[in-house]
């Protein structure tokens, strides 16, 4: 029994640290083409889950920001958006997935026309905030502080 407990705790810590690592890469990815590539490479080694699908979609969209040529940019963004939307459709109550999509959509230029889920994702995040892990709550509240999508009323519920 003790061995099983140690195994479960170790497994939990491993997934929390790998989740934290991918979040950090995601947050840094928009800084440069090199950081975007590092983020993309990290997503390739993730297990096949809806959360990893969301991060893979975000990585493709971020790579699209730096791609050469309109055709390549569009291809990466469309593929990435499809993966992000698929992840949300599969796990609509997963607020980390919704936050990733919200962040991507908020920072894309208007010409891309991938902003239709901002309000829906914001509402889901505000509504489900209290039932999230401490780590995810911190990420949400840190992001909401600087976001233009969250109103003062929303922020008061998240901070």
N, C-alpha and C positions, 0 to 999 in steps of 0.2 A: 504493500500500500504506500509506503514511504517513497519507494522508487517511482511509482506512478505519479505521486504528487510532485516530486522533483522534475520529472519529465514534463508534466503539464506546465509548471511554472517556467521552465526553461523555454519551452515552445512559445509560451505567451510572450516572454521577454524578447525572444528572437523576432517574432512578428511585429511587436511594438517598435523595436529598434529599426527593423527594415522599413516599416511604414514611415517612421520618422525620417529616415534617410531619403526615401523617395519624395517625401513632402519637401524636404530641404532642397533637393535637386529641382523639384518643380518650381519652388519659389525663386531659385536662382537662374532658371533656364532662360528667362527673357533678357538677361543681362548681356549675353553675347552668343555668337554662333557656337563657340566652344562649349559654353555651359549648356546650350540647347542640345548639342550632340551628346554630352555626358549624360544629360537627363534621358534622352532617347535610348542610349545604350543601356542604362540601368533598367529601363522598362522592358527591354528584351529578355532579361533574366527573371522577371517576375512570374509567379505562378499564374495559371489561367483562372482568374476570378473576375467578377464584375468591377471591383475596385482597380485591379491592374489594367483592365480594358479601358477604364476611364483615364488612367494615367498614360496609357499608350496613345489614346486619342489626343490628350493634351500635348504629349511629346510631338506627335505628328503636326499638330497645328502650330506649335512653337517652331518646329523646323521649317514650316511653311513661311513663317515670318522672314526667314533668312534665305529661302530658296531663290535661285536665279530664274528669272522668267515668270511671267504671269501664269502660264500653263502649269508649271511645276508647283508654284505657290497654291494655285487653286486645287490641284490634285491632292496635295498633302492636307490642306484645310478641309476639303470635303470628306476625305477618308477619316481624318481625325474627328470631325464633327459626328460622323456616322457612329464611330466607336463610343464617343461620349454619350450620345443619345441612346445607343443600345444599352450601355451600362445603367443609365438612369431608368430606362424602361424596364430593365430586369430587376433593379433594386431601387424603386422610387423612394423608399424610406431611408436609404443610406445617405446621410447628410454630408459625408466626406466627398462622395461622388458628386452630389449637387453643388457643393462648394467649389470643387475643381471646375465644373462646367460654368458656374457663375463667374469665377475669376477669369476664365478664358474669354467668355462672352463680353465681360465688362471691358476687357483690354483690347479686343479686336477693333480695328477701324470700322467705321460705319459702312464703308463700301463693301465689306465682306458679307454683310447681311446675315450674320449668325448671332442674333441677339434676342431671339424671340422667347427665350426661356428665363430671362433675367428675373422677372417679377415672380413667376412660379417657383423658381429655385429659392429666391429670397424668402418668400412666404413659408416654404417648407422648412428652411433653415431656422427661421424665427420660431415657428410653431414647435419644432422638435428639439430645439436647443437644450432644454433642461434635462433631457434623457440621454445626453451624449456623455462620452468619457471626458474626464478632466482635460486630457491632452487635446482632444478635438474641440472642446469648448474654448480652450485658450486660442487655438488657431482661428476659430470662427471670430471670436471677439477681437483678436489682433487685426484680422483682416477688415472687419466691420468698421473699426475706428477710422481707417483711411479710405474706405470705399465711398463712392458717391451714390451707390445703389441703396444703401441702408439709410433710412431716415433717422432723425433724432429719436423718435419714438422706438424704432427698431433697435437702435443702439442701446437705449436704456434697458431693453429686455435682454441684451446680450452682454452687457458689461457688468 
